[in-house]
């Protein structure tokens, strides 16, 4: 449910407009490409999670399989990319649920409330996620039923012809909405029998998301056609374009629930990765404390929440998407490299899947807007510089202490 809540989140309610705008009549091909890359990444994450059932996801896996520096880059990419995603999810929720002029304070309040839920254990997190996912799926079912069974009040505009680059760019946008299964892998210390539970949860969540996305994508293209590219709320427009327009509020409620579900699962995963990095001193050690009663990284959760609220207060929804996609694709590139290195009984899937996954990540990251890629590169390099300085200072301090003794 945590993985499905991350994937069937705000993305499915908003991604079709920009994706159709660039992919045109190749939108379903773009969805297929995104699903294949996501499946390869999911199997890599599942294989790694089975061998390393600890908190931290690819940060911990890459440290164990290919070295501390690769682990740091993966963890840093995950944290910065998903913090941006948290801000986007909060702002999307407020756009659907809050009156005009109140979006920013409502978004900040939503982040604070969900951080509080996370501080009381993963069981409560999963319970709330179940409720939000059910609300989201009900709303999507309404959209799919209306799109498949109703006649639009006007003929949908024909989808534009596209080229290979447009299809790949559309796949990159759609991949952003798929990337929820990483949240499952970060919970290795908080579930029963993680070597069995986490791989199954990852594959099941991804399979469910692919089915939902395909159904919704077909409904959008049949009802709106190319007009979907001109709206930021295409699923609401699907309902409005038919005789069932009175059900528009149902879709808005579902979009708000989906945004909250994605935000909750994102905050959960980032907190656990922050915990793992703090344990290794790649982030301040003060964030490594586990709450004695609820067994959650409460300090890490609160710190992440404060940063997300800061971005909500200062940032813009559109500016966060490309930056987040850069971090997500880099994270999964390293996950595939780490899984490729595994041998013997640790191997659950063919190496060819990891090769396809890594190449897919490289291909899709090169379709992102240039500005987003440049900003992402700068932030990753700043993180690398921070770690290099910290290690240098640590080595110098040890040398000085030895000389003094």
N, C-alpha and C positions, 0 to 999 in steps of 0.2 A: 504493500500500500504506500509506503514511503517513496519507493521508486516510481510507481505509477502516478502518485500525487505530484512528483517533480516533473514528469514528462507531460501528463495531461493537465497542464497548468495554463498560465496566461498565454503561453505561446500559441496553443491551438486556437485561441480566440482572436489572435492578432497577426499571426505570421503569414496568413494566406494572402493578404493584400500585397506586401512587398515581394513575396515569393512569386506570385502570379505576375506581378509587374515585370520581373526580369526573366522568368522561365516561360511565360506565355503558354502556348499549347503543349509545352514539354513539362508541365507542372507535375504530372504523375510520374514521369521519368525521373524528375528531380527528387520526388518523394522516395522512389525506389533506390536511388543512389544514396540518399541520406540514410535510409533504413539499412542498406548493406554495410555502410561504414559504421553505423551505430551497432549493428550486430557483431561485427568484427571487434569493435572496441569493448562491447559487453562481454564477449567470450574471453577476451584478454583479462578484463577486470575480474570475471568469475574465477578464472584459473589462478590468478594471483591471490584473490581473496581466500580461496580454499587452502593455499599453501601458507598464507600469512594472515591468520584470523586475528588481526590487531587493528586498533583505531588508526586512522590516518590515510587509508586508501593508497593511491599510487605513490604518495610521499614515502610511506613505509615500504611499499613493495620495491620501488626503484632503489631505495637505500640498500635493501637486502640483495637485490639482483645485479645492479650495475653501478652502485657507488653513491656516496653521500651527496655529491654535487648534483647528480641527476635527480636524486630524491628531492633536493631543495628546489630545483627549478620546477619540478612537477608540483610540489606543494605550494610554492609561491604562485605559480600560474593558476592553480585551483583557487587559492584564497582570493587573489585579486579579481579573477574572472567571476567568481561566484558572489563576491561582495557586490560587484556591479549588477549581477543578475538579481540579487536581493532587492536592491534599490529599484530596479525595473519592475519587479513583481509588485512591490509595495505601491508604486505609482500607478501601475495598471489597475490594481484593486481599487485605489481611490478614484481613478477616472470613472469606473463603473458604479461605485457605491456612494461617493460623496457628492454633495451639491457643489455647484460652481463656486470657486474661491476657497473651498475647504479641503481640496485634494491633498495639499502638502501636509497640513497637520494631521489629517486622518491617516495618511500613509505612515507618518512617523509613529502615531499611536498604535497602528497595526503591528509594526516592527516590535515596539516595546511589549505589547501583549503576547506575541508569539515567543519572544525571548523568555518571558516569564513562564510560559507553558513548558518550554524546553528545559528549564532549570529544575523541573520536577520529574525528570526521567523519560526514557525513550518509550516506555509503555503508554504513557499519556500522550506523547507525541504521535505514536502510531494510531491511537484511538481517535484523536482529533483529525488526523489525516484521513482515516477511513470515512468519517462523516463528510469531510470536504470533497473527497473523491467521488462519493456517491452523488452529492449535489451536482458536481461538475458533469458526471456521466449522464445524469437525468437531463440536464440542459442540452448537452450535445445530442442526446437521443431525440429531443424535440426538434433540433435543427436538422438532423439527418432525415427524420420522418417527414418534416415539412418540405425539405429540399427534394426528396425522392418522390413524394406523393402529391405535391401540389403543383399547379400551373402558375408560373410567375405572371404578375400583372402586366409585365412588358417582356419582350424577347430579350434574352441575355446577349450582351455584346460578344461577338466572336473573339476568341482568344488570338492574340497576335502570334505570328510565326516567330520562332526564336532560333538561336544557334547554340553550339555546344557550350560556349562560355556562359550564356544566359542560363542554361540548364544547370551548370555547375554552381553558378552563383545562387540560384534558387535552392539547390541542395545544401549549400552552406547555411543559408538562412533557416531552412527546415531542420537542419542538424542541431541548431541552437535549441530548438524546442524538444529534441529527443534526449538531451543529455542528462536525464535524471537518475540513471542507474548507478552513477558514481556515488550518490548519497547512500545507497545500500552498502557499498563496499567499505564505507568509512565507519560502519557500526559493528565491526568485528568483535569488539569486547563486550557488547551489550545484548547479544542474541544467543539463544540456545543452539548448540551444535553448529557453529558458524561455517565449518568446512562443508556442511551439507546445505544449510539454510541459505547462505548468501549466494552461491552460484545459482540455485533454483530461483530465488527471488529476482535476481538480475534478468535471467532469460524470460521468466514469466511476465515481468513488468514490461520489458521491451516488446514482447510479442503482443501483449494487450494494447500497448500504445500504437503500434503499427496498424492494427486493425481499426482502432478509433480514428487515427489520422487519415487513413485511406477513405473511410466512410465520410468523414467530414469534408475532405478535399473534393470528393465527387459531388457532394451536395452543393458546395460553394460554386464549383465550375458550372454545374447544370443550371443553377438559379441566377447567378450574377455574371458569369463569363468574365470578360476583361474588365468589367466595371468594378470587380473586387479589388483591383489595384488602386482604386481611388479612395478607399475608405480604410480607416484604422480599426473599424469594428465590423469586419465582414460577416460574422455570424449573426449579429443583430440585423444587418442589412438583408440577409437571406430570409429571415422571418418577415421583415418589413416589406419585402418585395412580393409577398403572397397574401392570400385572403386571411391568413392567420396572424396578421400584424399585431393583434391584441396580446399575443404571447411574447412580445418583445421583452417585457420585464422579467420573464422566466430566464431568458438568455442572459440578461444583465446580472441577475442573481447568480446564475451558474458561473459566469465569468469572474465575478467577485470571489466566489468560493474556490474556483480553480487557482486564482492568483494567491489566495491565502494558503492553499494547500502547497503550492510550489514554494512560496516564501518560507513556510514552516519547515519543509524538508531541506531547503537550501541552508537555512540557519543551522539545522541539525548537523549537516555534513561539514560545513565550514568550522563549526565549533570543535568537532572531533579532529579535523586536520590541523587546526591551530594548536590543539592539545598535543598532538604527536610532534609537531615542529618545536613547540616549547620544551618538550622533554629532551630534545636533542640540542637545545639552546639556539636553534635557528630563529626562534622568536623569544621574547623575554620569558625567563623561567617562571615568573610569577603566574603565567597563564597555564602552567602544567598541573595545577592543583585539582584534585577530584573531590567533589563534595562527599562527605562521609556518609550521609543518609541516603541521598538519591543517586549517588554514583555517576554523576554527570560532571563535565568540565565547566562548572558554573562561571568561573572567572573568564574563561575563553568565550563562552556564550555571551556574556554581558559586554565584553570588549568588542566582539564582532557586531553586536547590536548597536553599540554607540557609533561605530564607524558607518554602518549602514544608514542610521538616522542622519548622520552628518551629510552623507551623499544625497539622501532624499531632500534635505533642506536646501542644498546648494546645486544639485545636479539637474539633468534633463533626461527624460525617458529615452529619447532617440539616441542620445550620445552614449548611453551605457551599453547598447546592444552589440555593436561591432567590437568594442573593447572586450566584452565578456566572451564573445565567440572566439577571439584570438586566444585567450587564456584557456578555454575549454579544449580547443583543438590541440594546443601545445601539450596540455596535460595528457590527453589520450595518445598522442604520438609517443610520449615517454612510456605510457602504460603498455603499448604494443611492443616497444623495445625491451621492456623488462620481462614481459611474458615470453618473448622470443628466446630469451636466455635460459628459460627453465628447461630442465631435463628430467628424465626418469619418471618416477611415479607422480611428479608434480604436473606433468603435461596431461591436459584433458582435451585439448583441441589441436588440430594440425597447425604447424608453423605458418602455412600459407595464409591462414586467416589473419595472423598478426602482420604479415607483409602487406596484405591488402588493406588492413586497417591503418597502418602507418602511412602508406602511400596515399590513401584516401584523405587522411588528415592533412598531409602536405599539400595535396591538390586543393582541398577546400579552403585552407587558410590563405592560399594565394588568390582566392576569389573575393576576399573581404575588401572593403574600402581601404584605400591606401592610408588615409589618416588614422583609421582604427588600428591598422597593422603597425604604423609608426609609433603611436602612443603605447600600444602593447609592448613593442620591442623595448622602448625606453624604460617602462616600468619594470620589466623583467630584468634588464641590465642594472637598474638601480638596486634591485633585490640582490643580484649577484655581487655587486660592489659592496653592499652592506655585509654580506656574509664573508667576503674576502677580508674586509677591514676587521671584522670581529675575530676571525681566525688569526689574522696577523697580530692583533693586540693580545690575543690569548697566548700565542707563541712567544711574543716579546716579554709578556708578564712572567711566563714560566722560565724563560732564560734569565731574567733579572733575579727571580727568586733563587734560582740555582746558583747564580754568581754570588748572591748575598750569603747563602748558606756556605 
